[in-house]
Amino acid sequence: MADQTHEHGPPKSSLPVGAGGITLIVAIVLLLVFMLQNTKSVTIDFLLWSFTSPLWGVILGSAIVGAAAWLGFGAIRQHRKTSKAT
């Protein structure tokens, strides 16, 4: 019987989406459900500004800012890692 080793790296998964992709999809669905359940308008006070916005917009904006921060800190960490290696 022939040896079934893979010469070009580890065996590939038969799933088209990995665990990270599934987690992202679940998180987006939960965010959408949360936004759809919170549609009232709210008054937002930030420093010297005060404005009215639908709560779903505030939730979406917060999620976008959080994702940008997460990606930004990840990029900084990756840059530091590659800088140390060289």
N, C-alpha and C positions, 0 to 999 in steps of 0.2 A: 504494500500500500504506500502511496507517495506521501511525502511530508507536506502538510497543508499550511506551511508558514507563508506569511505575506512578505514579499521582498520590498514593497514600496510603503512601508509604514504599518501602523496598526490597522486592524480590520475596520471597515466603515460600518456605521450603524445602518440598519435598514429603514429607520425612521427619517422622513425628509426634514424634520425639525428637531433640534436638540433640546435639552432641558432648559437652556437659557431662553430659547425661543418660546417654549411653552409657558415659562414663567412670565415672560413679557406679554404674551397674549392674555393670560389670566389677569395680570395686573391692569392691562388696558380695559378689559371687560369690566372689572370691578370699579375702576375709575369712572367709566361711562355710566354704570348703574348708580354710583354715588352722585354723579353730576345730575342725572335725570331725576333723582329723588330730592334734590336741593335746588329748586328753581326760583325761590323767592328773591326779591331785591333786598340788598343790605347796604348800610352806609359804612364806608371804609374810611377810617381816619389814619393817615400816614404822615408823620411829621407835621407840616403846615397845611397839607391838602386834606380835603374831605370830599368824597364823591360817593354816588350811589351806583351799584353794579349788581347784576344778577349773581347770586351765590355760586352758580355753576361756573361762571367766568372767573371768579376768584379762585375756585378749586382748580380749574384748568391752568390758570396763570401760576398758581403755587406749584402745581405738578411740573410745569415746564421749567420754572426757575430751579426746582429741586433736581430735575434731570440734568439741566445744564451744569449745575454745581457738581453733581456726581461725576459727569463726564469730564469736567474741567479738572477736578482733583485726581481723577484716574489718569488723565493725560500728564499732569504734573508728576505723579508717582512713576509713570512709565518713563518719562524723560529722565528723572533722577536715577532710575534703575539702569537705563542704557548709558547714562553719563558715567556712572561708577564702573561699568563693565569695560569702558574704553580707557 
